[in-house]
Amino acid sequence: MTQHIVIIGAGECGGRAALSLRERGFTGSLSLIGSEALAPYERPPLSKNAIVLEAEPKFVAEADRYASLAIDLRLGVSATGLDRGHRRVALSDGSFVSYDRLLLTMGARPRELPKIPSPSERVRTLRSHADAMAIRSCLGPGRKMAIIGGGFIGLELAASSRKLGTSVTLIEGLPRILSRGVPAEIAEAVAARHQAEGVVILYNASIVGINDTGSIVRVLLEDGSAIEADILVVGIGSIPNMEIAAKAGLTVDNGIAVDTHLQTSDPDIYAAGDCCSFPSDHYGGRRIRLESWRSAQEQALLAAANMMGETEALSAVPWFWSDQYDLTLQVAGLAEGAVTTVRRDLSAEAFILFHLAADGRLLAASGIGPGNAVARDIRLAEMLIGASRHPDPKALAAPEVKLKQLLAA
């Protein structure tokens, strides 16, 4: 009988899992342990409203909500070890917590650039609300920011910083931005918008050194040039927090390896969110790891259900989004393995790319446009992907043909 469930990681995934366990009727002891001083909050606003509006965190629930549900919320303490034999977790304050079932929602941490100095007031990564506030304090008219990495974090931060009047130089080591998971046509549209807003984007840039003088940061490039800024933010991806799991003998594979029920190689331990990888039935059982707001929410609820004895399997199609200026980019599915791309123009400013496998099955859809211009069609494309449909490419290309009709066919 499960009498004590422990959740390690008090981010959005961990917080929602704890709340869901209570909503599902779990009456045993429930501990939620997190390394930050704040109760669980959403991370997408960190590169957006937290920067532009200096907004407070968007909490999953108020702190007193956890107390009212008898959830032992322990903040400012992290897990340092896992003893599977004795079913207990060692914590950074020197204490131990025992469990009957354990959920690991430890998230991921920013990948570091080997050539950067130790983190300082002027050399930053963005993962926490404290990071966002520290970055914002260096922004404003007359200020200069340098960003390493042309992924979502870097680009969203660039857009937010420009709204505050900050000069922005984005340094990308590859020939284009958004090289992972986003088609070149959409990346070009994003880049053009940033350049129209005054962002300087450097491609194929190789960094040979970084000098933090305490008053300014100087990024030295291989071509002999240097970028000077008031603050440097490194956004070159993330690394799943899986070290204690690996040391404890759990299987790891680009994250803590789980099955479609989010169960690890230990039947009493589950993992969810950014720290885990799972086999996707939509893509031939290929193991994937997702870093997205929706995935964190969905996996939190699924983990809670299965820890209480359900046998629900992961079935969601991967989905992620990004807001930059007035543009919204959405991607459903994974385009790897596609051999055909079909473009649907919704307006002069909005379009969707459909990515088809050799047998005609829809693998992914990527769209960009102002506001919610692509949202409905991406949602319908997501349903087509989930249903393993083979839509007519001519119909996909024709905006007068409603995707809902293809779904019903």
C-alpha positions in Angstrom: 0.0 0.0 0.0 1.3 3.4 -1.0 1.5 5.5 2.2 4.0 8.1 1.3 4.7 9.7 -2.1 7.7 12.0 -2.5 8.1 14.3 -5.5 11.6 15.7 -6.1 11.5 18.9 -8.1 9.0 21.7 -7.3 8.7 23.2 -10.7 5.4 23.3 -12.6 5.4 19.6 -13.3 6.1 18.6 -9.7 3.5 21.1 -8.4 0.8 20.0 -10.7 1.5 16.3 -10.0 1.2 17.0 -6.2 -2.1 18.8 -6.6 -3.4 16.1 -9.0 -2.6 13.3 -6.5 -4.8 15.0 -3.9 -7.6 15.7 -6.5 -7.5 12.0 -7.4 -8.1 11.1 -3.8 -4.6 10.2 -2.5 -4.8 10.4 1.3 -1.3 9.3 2.3 1.6 11.5 3.1 2.8 13.7 0.2 6.0 15.6 0.1 7.0 18.1 -2.6 10.7 19.1 -2.4 12.3 21.9 -4.5 15.6 23.7 -4.6 14.2 27.2 -5.2 12.8 29.4 -2.5 9.5 29.9 -4.5 6.5 27.7 -4.7 6.0 26.0 -8.1 5.6 28.5 -11.0 5.4 28.6 -14.8 8.6 29.2 -16.7 7.4 30.5 -20.1 6.8 34.0 -18.7 10.5 34.3 -17.6 11.6 35.4 -21.1 8.5 37.4 -21.7 6.4 39.2 -19.1 9.0 38.8 -16.3 11.4 40.8 -18.5 9.0 43.3 -20.1 6.7 44.0 -17.1 8.9 42.9 -14.2 6.0 40.6 -13.5 5.8 38.4 -10.4 6.0 34.6 -11.0 2.8 32.9 -12.3 2.3 30.4 -9.6 0.7 27.0 -10.2 -1.1 27.5 -6.9 -0.8 29.8 -3.9 1.5 28.5 -1.2 -1.4 28.1 1.3 -3.1 25.8 -1.1 -0.4 23.2 -0.5 -0.8 23.4 3.2 -4.6 23.2 2.9 -4.2 19.9 1.0 -1.6 18.5 3.5 1.2 18.7 1.0 4.5 19.0 2.7 6.1 21.7 0.6 9.8 21.9 1.4 11.6 24.7 -0.5 15.2 25.7 -0.7 16.4 22.1 -0.4 17.6 19.8 -3.1 18.1 16.0 -3.5 21.7 14.9 -3.3 21.3 11.2 -3.4 18.9 8.3 -3.9 19.1 5.1 -1.9 16.7 2.7 -3.7 17.5 -0.2 -1.4 16.2 1.7 1.7 13.7 3.8 -0.4 14.9 7.1 0.8 16.3 10.3 -0.7 19.2 12.3 0.8 18.7 16.1 0.9 21.1 19.0 0.9 20.2 20.0 4.5 21.5 16.7 5.7 18.2 15.0 6.2 16.6 12.0 4.5 13.0 11.5 3.3 11.6 8.0 2.9 9.1 7.0 0.2 6.8 4.2 -1.0 6.7 5.8 -4.4 8.9 8.5 -5.8 8.4 10.9 -8.7 11.3 12.7 -10.2 10.5 16.1 -11.8 13.9 17.7 -11.5 13.7 19.5 -14.8 16.8 20.6 -16.7 19.5 23.2 -16.3 21.1 25.6 -18.8 24.0 24.2 -20.8 27.2 26.1 -20.1 29.6 27.4 -22.7 33.1 26.2 -21.8 34.7 29.5 -22.7 32.6 31.7 -20.4 33.8 32.8 -17.0 31.9 31.8 -13.8 28.4 33.2 -13.7 28.4 36.8 -12.5 26.1 39.8 -12.5 27.0 40.4 -16.2 27.2 36.8 -17.4 23.9 35.0 -17.0 21.7 32.1 -18.0 17.9 32.2 -17.8 16.1 29.4 -15.9 14.6 30.9 -12.7 12.6 34.0 -11.8 15.7 35.3 -9.9 17.6 35.0 -13.2 15.0 37.0 -15.0 15.0 39.8 -12.5 18.8 40.0 -12.5 18.8 40.2 -16.3 16.0 42.8 -16.3 18.0 45.1 -14.0 20.7 45.4 -16.7 18.2 46.4 -19.5 16.8 49.7 -20.7 17.5 52.6 -23.1 21.1 53.0 -23.8 22.0 49.5 -22.5 23.6 46.8 -24.6 22.8 43.1 -24.4 24.6 40.2 -26.1 23.0 36.8 -26.4 24.7 33.6 -27.3 22.4 31.1 -29.0 19.6 31.6 -31.5 17.1 29.2 -30.0 13.7 30.1 -28.4 15.1 31.4 -25.1 17.6 33.7 -26.8 15.1 35.0 -29.4 12.3 35.5 -26.9 14.7 37.4 -24.6 15.9 39.5 -27.5 12.3 40.5 -28.4 11.5 41.3 -24.7 14.7 43.3 -24.4 14.0 45.4 -27.5 10.7 46.3 -26.0 12.6 48.0 -23.2 14.8 49.9 -25.6 17.9 47.7 -25.1 20.3 47.2 -28.0 20.7 43.5 -28.8 23.3 41.5 -30.6 22.6 37.8 -31.0 25.5 35.5 -31.6 24.7 32.2 -33.4 27.3 29.6 -34.2 25.3 27.9 -37.0 24.2 29.2 -40.4 20.7 30.0 -39.1 18.7 30.5 -36.0 16.2 27.9 -34.7 18.1 25.0 -36.3 16.6 22.4 -34.0 13.0 21.5 -34.8 12.0 24.6 -36.8 12.0 24.7 -40.7 14.3 27.1 -42.4 11.4 29.1 -44.0 10.0 29.9 -40.6 13.4 30.6 -39.1 13.9 33.1 -41.9 10.6 34.9 -41.1 11.6 35.1 -37.4 15.0 36.4 -38.2 13.6 39.1 -40.6 11.3 40.3 -37.9 14.1 40.6 -35.3 16.3 42.4 -37.8 13.4 44.8 -38.6 13.2 45.5 -34.8 16.9 46.4 -34.7 18.4 43.1 -33.5 21.9 42.4 -34.9 22.2 38.7 -35.7 25.7 37.2 -36.3 25.7 33.8 -38.0 28.5 31.2 -38.1 30.1 33.1 -35.2 32.9 31.3 -33.3 33.7 32.6 -29.8 37.3 32.5 -28.7 37.0 34.3 -25.4 34.8 36.3 -23.0 36.2 39.0 -20.8 34.0 40.2 -17.9 35.7 43.4 -16.5 33.0 43.9 -13.9 31.7 47.0 -15.7 31.3 45.5 -19.2 31.4 42.1 -20.9 33.5 41.7 -24.1 32.8 38.7 -26.4 35.8 38.0 -28.6 35.1 36.3 -32.0 37.4 34.2 -34.2 37.3 36.8 -36.9 39.0 39.3 -34.6 35.9 41.3 -33.8 34.5 41.9 -30.3 31.0 42.5 -29.0 30.7 44.7 -25.9 27.6 44.6 -23.7 26.3 45.5 -20.3 25.1 41.9 -19.9 25.7 38.6 -21.7 23.1 35.8 -21.6 24.0 32.3 -22.7 21.1 30.4 -24.2 22.5 27.3 -25.9 20.1 24.6 -24.7 19.7 22.6 -21.5 20.9 19.4 -19.8 18.4 17.1 -18.0 19.0 16.8 -14.3 19.4 13.1 -14.1 22.7 12.6 -12.1 21.2 11.2 -8.9 19.0 8.8 -11.0 22.1 7.6 -12.9 24.1 7.2 -9.7 21.3 5.2 -8.2 21.4 2.8 -11.1 18.2 3.9 -13.0 18.4 3.6 -16.7 19.2 7.0 -18.4 19.1 7.9 -22.1 19.1 11.6 -22.8 17.3 12.0 -19.5 15.8 9.5 -17.0 14.4 6.7 -19.2 10.8 6.0 -18.6 8.2 3.9 -20.4 4.9 5.1 -21.9 3.5 5.1 -18.3 6.3 7.3 -17.1 7.7 4.5 -15.0 11.5 4.2 -14.7 13.5 1.0 -14.6 12.5 0.9 -10.9 8.8 0.1 -10.6 8.4 2.4 -7.6 10.0 5.4 -9.2 8.4 7.6 -11.9 9.8 10.6 -13.8 8.1 13.4 -15.7 8.8 16.6 -17.5 12.1 18.0 -18.8 14.3 15.4 -17.0 12.9 12.3 -18.7 12.9 10.7 -22.1 10.1 8.3 -23.3 9.3 6.2 -26.4 6.8 7.8 -28.7 4.2 5.6 -30.4 3.7 8.3 -33.0 7.3 8.1 -34.2 8.0 4.3 -34.2 8.9 4.1 -30.5 11.8 6.5 -30.9 12.8 7.9 -27.5 12.3 11.6 -27.2 12.7 14.3 -24.5 10.4 17.3 -24.5 11.0 20.7 -22.9 7.7 22.4 -23.1 5.0 23.9 -20.9 2.3 21.7 -22.1 4.3 18.5 -21.8 5.1 19.4 -18.2 1.4 19.7 -17.5 0.3 16.6 -19.3 3.0 14.4 -17.9 2.3 15.7 -14.3 -1.3 14.5 -14.6 -0.4 11.2 -16.2 2.3 10.4 -13.6 -0.2 11.2 -10.8 -2.8 8.8 -12.3 -0.3 6.0 -12.8 1.2 6.3 -9.4 -2.3 5.7 -8.0 -2.7 2.5 -10.0 -4.0 3.6 -13.4 -2.3 2.4 -16.6 -2.6 5.4 -18.8 -0.1 5.7 -21.6 1.5 8.7 -23.2 -0.4 9.6 -26.3 0.0 13.3 -26.8 1.6 14.7 -30.0 4.6 16.9 -29.2 3.7 20.6 -29.3 5.5 23.8 -28.5 5.1 27.5 -29.2 6.9 30.8 -29.0 5.7 34.4 -28.9 8.1 37.1 -30.3 6.8 40.6 -30.8 3.4 40.1 -32.4 4.3 36.8 -34.0 3.4 33.4 -32.7 5.2 30.3 -33.8 3.7 26.9 -33.2 4.9 23.4 -34.0 3.0 20.1 -33.7 4.8 16.8 -34.1 8.4 16.1 -35.1 9.5 16.6 -38.7 12.5 14.3 -38.6 12.1 11.7 -41.3 9.8 13.8 -43.5 10.5 13.7 -47.2 7.9 16.2 -48.5 6.9 19.6 -47.2 3.7 21.3 -48.3 3.1 25.0 -47.7 -0.3 26.5 -46.9 -0.5 30.3 -47.1 -3.2 31.7 -44.7 -2.5 35.4 -45.4 0.4 37.6 -46.4 1.9 37.2 -42.9 0.8 33.7 -41.9 1.6 30.3 -43.3 1.9 26.7 -42.2 4.3 24.0 -43.4 3.1 20.4 -43.4 5.8 17.7 -43.2 5.0 14.3 -44.7 6.7 10.9 -44.5 7.5 8.9 -47.6 4.2 7.0 -47.3 2.2 10.3 -47.0 1.6 10.2 -43.3 1.6 13.6 -41.7 4.5 13.8 -39.2 4.5 17.5 -38.2 3.1 20.9 -38.9 4.9 24.2 -38.3 3.2 27.6 -38.5 3.9 31.3 -37.9 1.8 34.4 -38.1 0.5 37.3 -36.0 -1.5 36.6 -32.9 -3.6 33.4 -33.2 -3.5 33.3 -37.0 -2.1 29.7 -37.1 -3.5 28.3 -33.8 -6.6 26.6 -35.1 -5.0 24.9 -38.1 -2.0 23.7 -36.0 -4.5 22.3 -33.5 -6.3 20.4 -36.3 -2.9 19.3 -37.7 -2.0 17.9 -34.3 -5.2 15.9 -34.4 -4.4 14.6 -37.9 -0.9 13.6 -36.7 -2.4 11.8 -33.6 -4.7 9.9 -35.9 -1.9 8.8 -38.2 -3.7 10.4 -41.2 -2.4 10.5 -44.8 -3.9 13.7 -46.1 -3.9 14.8 -49.7 -1.0 17.2 -50.2 -3.1 19.3 -52.6 -5.8 19.7 -49.9 -3.2 20.7 -47.4 -1.8 23.4 -49.7 -5.3 24.9 -50.4 -6.4 27.3 -47.6 -10.0 27.0 -48.8 -10.0 23.3 -47.8 -10.7 23.1 -44.1 -8.4 20.8 -42.2 -11.5 19.8 -40.2 -12.8 18.2 -43.3 -9.6 16.2 -43.7 -9.9 15.0 -40.1 -13.5 13.9 -40.6 -12.8 12.2 -43.9 
